[in-house]
């Protein structure tokens, strides 16, 4: 599926200037037409809105970390009172700082 989507605003309307093209099977097309008809939309509107919803959800899931209450409490507690670095960590930090100075 090749896609490039940009929207340019003209007044209160969004001008759709980009195209999205894809090849699908006859069965896929029939199923998409059926789903679009059930929702009272054109196949194009159904496909674009469905793809956009999935894209938004996918990006959100990738960018947002969701923690359980227990994990959230542990995370905040660690931020508020971090443990002192171990000797191995301090040694690694010195090695890293030395390699960056060169």
C-alpha positions in Angstrom: 0.0 0.0 0.0 1.5 3.3 -1.1 0.5 6.3 1.0 1.3 9.9 1.5 -1.3 11.9 3.2 -1.2 15.7 3.8 -4.2 18.0 4.4 -4.3 21.6 3.6 -6.8 23.7 5.4 -9.0 26.0 3.3 -11.4 27.9 5.6 -13.3 25.3 7.7 -12.8 22.5 5.2 -9.8 20.2 4.7 -8.8 19.8 1.1 -7.9 16.2 0.2 -5.1 16.5 -2.3 -3.3 13.2 -1.8 -4.1 9.8 -3.2 -3.9 6.3 -1.6 -3.8 3.4 -3.9 -3.7 -0.3 -3.2 -4.5 -3.7 -4.8 -6.8 -6.0 -3.0 -8.5 -9.3 -3.7 -12.1 -9.6 -5.0 -13.0 -11.1 -1.6 -11.5 -8.3 0.3 -13.2 -5.7 -1.8 -16.6 -7.4 -1.4 -16.1 -7.6 2.4 -15.1 -3.9 2.6 -18.1 -2.9 0.4 -20.4 -4.9 2.8 -18.9 -3.3 5.9 -19.2 0.2 4.3 -22.8 -0.4 3.4 -23.6 -1.6 6.9 -22.2 1.7 8.3 -23.8 3.8 5.6 -20.5 5.1 4.1 -18.8 4.8 0.8 -16.0 2.2 0.6 -13.4 4.9 0.3 -14.7 6.7 3.4 -14.9 3.4 5.3 -11.4 2.3 4.3 -9.7 5.7 5.0 -11.4 6.2 8.3 -10.8 2.7 9.5 -7.1 2.8 8.4 -6.7 6.2 10.1 -8.3 4.9 13.4 -5.9 2.0 13.4 -2.9 4.3 12.6 -3.8 6.6 15.5 -4.1 3.7 17.9 -0.9 2.1 16.7 1.1 5.4 17.2 -0.5 6.0 20.6 0.4 2.5 21.8 3.9 3.0 20.6 4.4 6.4 22.2 2.5 6.0 25.5 3.6 3.8 28.3 0.8 2.4 30.4 1.6 1.0 33.8 -0.4 -0.9 36.3 -1.0 0.9 39.7 1.8 -1.2 41.3 4.3 -0.5 38.5 3.4 3.2 38.5 4.0 3.4 42.3 7.4 1.6 41.9 8.4 3.9 39.0 7.5 7.1 40.9 9.2 5.8 44.1 12.4 5.1 42.1 12.3 8.6 40.5 11.8 10.3 43.9 14.4 8.2 45.7 16.9 6.6 43.3 19.4 4.0 44.5 23.0 5.0 44.6 24.9 3.8 41.5 26.9 0.6 42.0 30.6 0.5 41.6 30.2 -1.3 38.2 28.0 1.5 37.0 30.4 4.2 38.2 33.3 2.4 36.5 31.3 2.1 33.3 30.4 5.8 33.5 34.1 6.8 33.9 35.0 4.6 30.9 32.2 6.2 28.8 33.3 9.7 29.8 36.9 8.9 28.9 35.9 7.6 25.5 33.8 10.7 24.8 36.7 13.0 25.7 39.0 11.6 22.9 
